[in-house]
């Protein structure tokens, strides 16, 4: 069985292989899963182990709007 975390992990890796870049952008307060790269892209110090800390993730404030939500 595959999880959303594995999907996120593989999407980030495929994007990196495709464009050759190391840095990614993630939103603060967003959860991406519990695989190694997904944890590194999660802004929650309670689940980020020292081995997951990296300068390759840039956190932006806010959260993306959900599909169908109204913009006011």
C-alpha positions in Angstrom: 0.0 0.0 0.0 1.3 3.5 -0.8 0.6 6.6 1.2 0.3 10.3 0.5 3.7 10.8 2.1 5.3 8.5 -0.5 3.5 10.3 -3.3 4.8 13.6 -2.0 8.3 12.2 -1.5 8.4 10.8 -5.1 6.9 14.0 -6.6 9.7 16.1 -4.9 12.4 13.7 -6.1 11.0 13.6 -9.7 10.9 17.4 -9.8 14.5 17.5 -8.6 15.7 15.0 -11.1 13.8 16.9 -13.9 15.0 20.4 -13.1 18.3 19.6 -11.3 17.5 21.9 -8.4 17.9 21.1 -4.7 15.8 23.7 -3.1 12.0 23.4 -2.6 9.3 25.8 -1.3 6.9 24.6 1.4 4.1 26.4 3.3 4.4 26.8 7.0 1.9 24.8 9.1 1.4 22.3 6.2 1.9 18.6 6.8 3.5 16.6 3.9 3.9 13.1 5.5 6.4 11.1 7.6 8.9 9.9 5.0 12.3 11.5 5.2 11.9 14.2 2.5 8.3 14.9 3.4 9.3 15.5 7.0 12.0 17.8 5.9 9.4 19.8 4.0 7.1 20.0 7.1 7.4 23.0 9.4 6.8 21.1 12.7 9.8 20.8 15.0 8.1 18.0 16.9 8.5 15.6 14.1 11.7 16.9 12.4 14.7 14.9 13.6 18.2 16.4 13.3 18.9 14.2 10.3 15.9 15.8 8.5 17.0 19.4 9.0 18.2 21.0 5.7 18.7 24.4 4.2 17.1 23.1 0.9 13.6 23.8 2.1 12.3 27.4 2.1 9.1 27.9 4.2 6.6 30.6 3.1 3.9 31.9 5.4 0.3 30.9 5.0 -1.4 27.9 3.5 -2.6 27.3 0.0 -6.4 27.7 -0.4 -8.4 24.6 -0.8 -10.1 23.9 -4.1 -13.6 25.4 -4.1 -12.9 27.9 -1.2 -14.0 31.4 -1.8 -11.6 34.3 -2.0 -12.7 37.4 -0.2 
